[in-house]
Amino acid sequence: MSGGITSRHQQDLQKLENYLPLLENLIEHADMNGSDPRMLQWMVDLNLQWNSALSASSFFSLIGPKFFRIDNLRYELGMILFLYGALMRERAFEVLPDDLVQAATLFRKAAGVYNYLTHTILPVLQPFLPPERPPEVTTSMSSIMCLICLAEAQAVTTRKAEEKASRGSLLAKLHYGVTQLLIEAMTIIDSNIGDLSNISSQLIEFISLSSIMHESRSRRYMATELSRNGQVGLAIGILRHAVNEMNRRSPSEQSWRVVFEQEINALAEILQKLEQENDFVWLDKIPCLDELPFLEGKKIASIIPYAPVRLEKELVFRI
């Protein structure tokens, strides 16, 4: 325990928040003395090694985790910040059941950390990276994580809107906004195969399945709103399409299979009720797939910018 903190994620975040200013200060002073041959030799002998949580080789190696050595202080800073964002995201999941507002804020802060990595830290590091490097130090991977955190922040906000019984049309747009953010993440993966060739298939499946799930929720709310407005046939067509799309995917993880089964059952229950009503009361024409409306998204989650804490302390190197 540290300062009465019982959460392991909070403890780790506190450690990193104490370490980051020291590391930033060290990098600044190392840059100031960078022309000294002794400093250059010291930089070569740093022996900074990290393993990757997102590399496929980390999941399937039989001899333990693979470590990547890059003797550059900004490599250390990049990996530490990536870890900082990841721990903030884990803390958000930890508080999610009890505090939706705090969870959304943590997801947005984590997105800010990854955005800072993408635009400030990692571009300077790229020329010094060897061909074999962890995906965490590529700008494409930090961009993907930024979008994932934003999508999760929007999902929490959408859940809050559901609790307030917001209109189905708004909920449909919010859910599809999550899908749009995740589609952006998948687009980055597809267009950066070189940088991300060794990325974990579990991460890719997580993005893909999350996207499909929120798209299904969007169709469900759209159909419910249309049926309330008397457009029962159109609602039935949307629900049938949603069920078909969900049935097309077979998740590899049991936890995901349970979630998909629950969503399919919820869709089927609404669909069966509307079909029975339509057969006996409304007699609406059910449109074909080409006649169904397109989903519209509304993205409202925004980044909370990360601001590094600087130390005003001069260092003297004894090399």
ChimeraX attribute file (.defattr): number of C-alpha atoms within 10 A of each C-alpha:
attribute: neighborCount
match mode: 1-to-1
recipient: residues
	/A:1	9
	/A:2	12
	/A:3	7
	/A:4	7
	/A:5	11
	/A:6	10
	/A:7	13
	/A:8	13
	/A:9	19
	/A:10	17
	/A:11	16
	/A:12	16
	/A:13	19
	/A:14	15
	/A:15	13
	/A:16	17
	/A:17	15
	/A:18	12
	/A:19	12
	/A:20	19
	/A:21	16
	/A:22	16
	/A:23	17
	/A:24	18
	/A:25	18
	/A:26	17
	/A:27	18
	/A:28	16
	/A:29	15
	/A:30	20
	/A:31	12
	/A:32	10
	/A:33	15
	/A:34	14
	/A:35	10
	/A:36	12
	/A:37	10
	/A:38	14
	/A:39	17
	/A:40	13
	/A:41	11
	/A:42	14
	/A:43	16
	/A:44	13
	/A:45	11
	/A:46	13
	/A:47	13
	/A:48	16
	/A:49	14
	/A:50	18
	/A:51	18
	/A:52	20
	/A:53	16
	/A:54	19
	/A:55	23
	/A:56	17
	/A:57	17
	/A:58	19
	/A:59	16
	/A:60	11
	/A:61	10
	/A:62	8
	/A:63	7
	/A:64	11
	/A:65	16
	/A:66	16
	/A:67	14
	/A:68	16
	/A:69	18
	/A:70	20
	/A:71	18
	/A:72	18
	/A:73	18
	/A:74	20
	/A:75	23
	/A:76	18
	/A:77	19
	/A:78	22
	/A:79	20
	/A:80	17
	/A:81	22
	/A:82	21
	/A:83	19
	/A:84	23
	/A:85	27
	/A:86	21
	/A:87	20
	/A:88	26
	/A:89	25
	/A:90	18
	/A:91	20
	/A:92	27
	/A:93	18
	/A:94	14
	/A:95	15
	/A:96	16
	/A:97	9
	/A:98	10
	/A:99	13
	/A:100	18
	/A:101	15
	/A:102	16
	/A:103	25
	/A:104	27
	/A:105	21
	/A:106	25
	/A:107	32
	/A:108	30
	/A:109	25
	/A:110	32
	/A:111	33
	/A:112	22
	/A:113	27
	/A:114	32
	/A:115	23
	/A:116	21
	/A:117	27
	/A:118	22
	/A:119	13
	/A:120	12
	/A:121	19
	/A:122	22
	/A:123	13
	/A:124	10
	/A:125	17
	/A:126	14
	/A:127	8
	/A:128	12
	/A:129	16
	/A:130	11
	/A:131	7
	/A:132	10
	/A:133	19
	/A:134	25
	/A:135	20
	/A:136	25
	/A:137	26
	/A:138	21
	/A:139	22
	/A:140	21
	/A:141	25
	/A:142	25
	/A:143	21
	/A:144	24
	/A:145	24
	/A:146	28
	/A:147	25
	/A:148	25
	/A:149	30
	/A:150	28
	/A:151	31
	/A:152	25
	/A:153	31
	/A:154	26
	/A:155	21
	/A:156	23
	/A:157	21
	/A:158	23
	/A:159	16
	/A:160	15
	/A:161	15
	/A:162	14
	/A:163	9
	/A:164	9
	/A:165	10
	/A:166	12
	/A:167	14
	/A:168	20
	/A:169	17
	/A:170	20
	/A:171	25
	/A:172	27
	/A:173	23
	/A:174	28
	/A:175	30
	/A:176	27
	/A:177	27
	/A:178	32
	/A:179	28
	/A:180	21
	/A:181	25
	/A:182	28
	/A:183	19
	/A:184	15
	/A:185	23
	/A:186	18
	/A:187	12
	/A:188	16
	/A:189	20
	/A:190	12
	/A:191	11
	/A:192	14
	/A:193	12
	/A:194	9
	/A:195	19
	/A:196	21
	/A:197	13
	/A:198	16
	/A:199	22
	/A:200	18
	/A:201	13
	/A:202	15
	/A:203	13
	/A:204	14
	/A:205	15
	/A:206	15
	/A:207	20
	/A:208	17
	/A:209	20
	/A:210	20
	/A:211	22
	/A:212	21
	/A:213	21
	/A:214	21
	/A:215	25
	/A:216	27
	/A:217	21
	/A:218	28
	/A:219	29
	/A:220	25
	/A:221	21
	/A:222	25
	/A:223	29
	/A:224	24
	/A:225	20
	/A:226	19
	/A:227	16
	/A:228	11
	/A:229	10
	/A:230	12
	/A:231	17
	/A:232	24
	/A:233	20
	/A:234	21
	/A:235	29
	/A:236	26
	/A:237	21
	/A:238	27
	/A:239	25
	/A:240	16
	/A:241	17
	/A:242	24
	/A:243	20
	/A:244	11
	/A:245	15
	/A:246	19
	/A:247	12
	/A:248	8
	/A:249	12
	/A:250	12
	/A:251	16
	/A:252	10
	/A:253	11
	/A:254	10
	/A:255	9
	/A:256	16
	/A:257	14
	/A:258	12
	/A:259	13
	/A:260	21
	/A:261	13
	/A:262	12
	/A:263	19
	/A:264	20
	/A:265	13
	/A:266	14
	/A:267	21
	/A:268	16
	/A:269	11
	/A:270	16
	/A:271	22
	/A:272	14
	/A:273	11
	/A:274	20
	/A:275	20
	/A:276	12
	/A:277	14
	/A:278	17
	/A:279	10
	/A:280	8
	/A:281	9
	/A:282	15
	/A:283	13
	/A:284	16
	/A:285	13
	/A:286	18
	/A:287	14
	/A:288	11
	/A:289	11
	/A:290	7
	/A:291	11
	/A:292	14
	/A:293	12
	/A:294	9
	/A:295	14
	/A:296	16
	/A:297	20
	/A:298	16
	/A:299	17
	/A:300	14
	/A:301	24
	/A:302	17
	/A:303	20
	/A:304	17
	/A:305	15
	/A:306	16
	/A:307	9
	/A:308	12
	/A:309	13
	/A:310	13
	/A:311	14
	/A:312	8
	/A:313	10
	/A:314	10
	/A:315	11
	/A:316	9
	/A:317	10
	/A:318	6
	/A:319	8
